[in-house]
Amino acid sequence: MRVLTCADSGVLVEVADLDAALALQATLAGMPLPGVTDIVPAARTVLLRVEPGRGDTTAIAAAVSRLRPSPGRRTDQGEITLDVTYDGADLADIAAATGLTERDVVAAHTGAVWTVAFCGFAPGFGYLVGDDPRLRVPRRKEARTRVPAGAVALAGEFTGIYPRSSPGGWQLLGRTDAPIWDLDRDPPGILRPGVRVRFREV
């Protein structure tokens, strides 16, 4: 791990890979860290936001640097099920890239247990990791200028759901009507780090 103070109100921890970031996030979530208001995981980093005047970033950084998170440890924020219509524009390309039939792709996607590793790109967009390595596919060579809200997609080791219409370069697998992001809801996003997701075909 590489532990750095970030500006005057944060601590940034750089780790080797996503598994290490998830294990560190889970470890930090169970620790008393005075002044830490948020723990924000990413693919290879974890950011601790510290409220100015309430936390000592140097002391927090020192405490974090002594940690040795257990491999495989994960934050558990419960489980949700999302209904998906598997008619994505890239379903045939996904099948070709994986060597599976289209029906096998759907079966693999619905059969996997997905976990939100981190959020980014757009408000409410979760990067979900699964337990079936057959579904790893590259991003599209050219991004679309508009991906509709609710599109369920794959890229690399992740699956994601576009919370609103936006450009995007992921492979489109299907679509859901579930409101992924709603400012009138608390919290607005249903995909938060540690939430497990099961996809159900409709």
C-alpha positions, 0 to 999 in steps of 0.5 A: 500500500502507498498512503498519501495525504490528499489536499488538506482534508483526505487520505488516499491509499493506493493498492495493487488491484481491485481485490486489495481495494475492496478488502481495504474498504471493508476493513476501514468500514469497521474501524473507528476513524475520528473525522472520517466522513466517507470512504470512497473505493475505486479500482486501485485506490481508496479515498478517506474524506476527512472533515476539516478540524475534526480529524488528523490526516497524518494520524489517520494515514499512519493508522491506515499504513499499519493495516494488513487487510485480509484478502477476499474481505468485502463490505456487505450492504445487502442484496437487490434483484433487478429485472432485465430484458436481454435484448441489447444491441451488442448481445451477439457481439458479446456472445462472439467475444465470449464463445458462448451462445446468446442464451448462455450469455444471459444464463451466465449473467443471471446466474452470477452474483454481482457486487458493486465494487465502486461508483463513478463515471456518472451519479449512480453508475456502479461498477459491478464485479461478478464471479463468472470470468467468461463474461469479460469482454472489451469495450466497444472500439467506438463509443456511442454518443447516446446510451439510453437510461437503464441500459445494462452493459459489460466492459472488462471485468465489470457490468454496469447500468446507465442511470441516465442517457449518456455517451458510453462505450460499454457492450449493451446486454439488455435494459432494466426499468428500475430507477437506478438514480432518483434525487427524490430518494434517500439515498438517491442511488440504489447501487452503492459499494458493497451492494450485491445484485442479482439480475432476473430475466423478464 
